[in-house]
Amino acid sequence: MSDEKSTDHYTLLCDDPSHEVVLIDCGPRETDAIRAVRKVTGVSLWHSRLLARQAPVTLLEGLSAYRAQSAVAVLRSAGARAEWRQEPEP
C-alpha cells in the first residue's frame, strides 16, 4: 500500500443558468409595449421605443429564470410577444 493521498476532482454545475428575455413583437398595443419595455429595462422612453421597433431584440441578459419569467409576464400583459431563453454556453 502506498502512502500517497488520493485527490478527488469535482465539477460544479450551476443550479440556475442565466437566461435572456427576447421581445419578438410589440403586438397591437405598441404604446403599452413600449411602456412595458421601459418598465423591465429601466431605459428611457425614447430608447424603449427604439428597442421595441427593432423587434425581435434581446432586452435583458444574465437573469435568473424567475426574473426572466417575470419580465416576460410584464411584456405579455402589455400585449407584446416575448419569450425567455436559456443563454447558450460560451
Secondary structure as GFF3:
##gff-version 3
##sequence-region A 1 90
A	DSSP	beta_strand	19	25	.	.	.	ID=ss1
A	DSSP	alpha_helix	30	41	.	.	.	ID=ss2
A	DSSP	alpha_helix	45	53	.	.	.	ID=ss3
A	DSSP	beta_strand	57	63	.	.	.	ID=ss4
A	DSSP	alpha_helix	65	77	.	.	.	ID=ss5
A	DSSP	beta_strand	81	86	.	.	.	ID=ss6
###
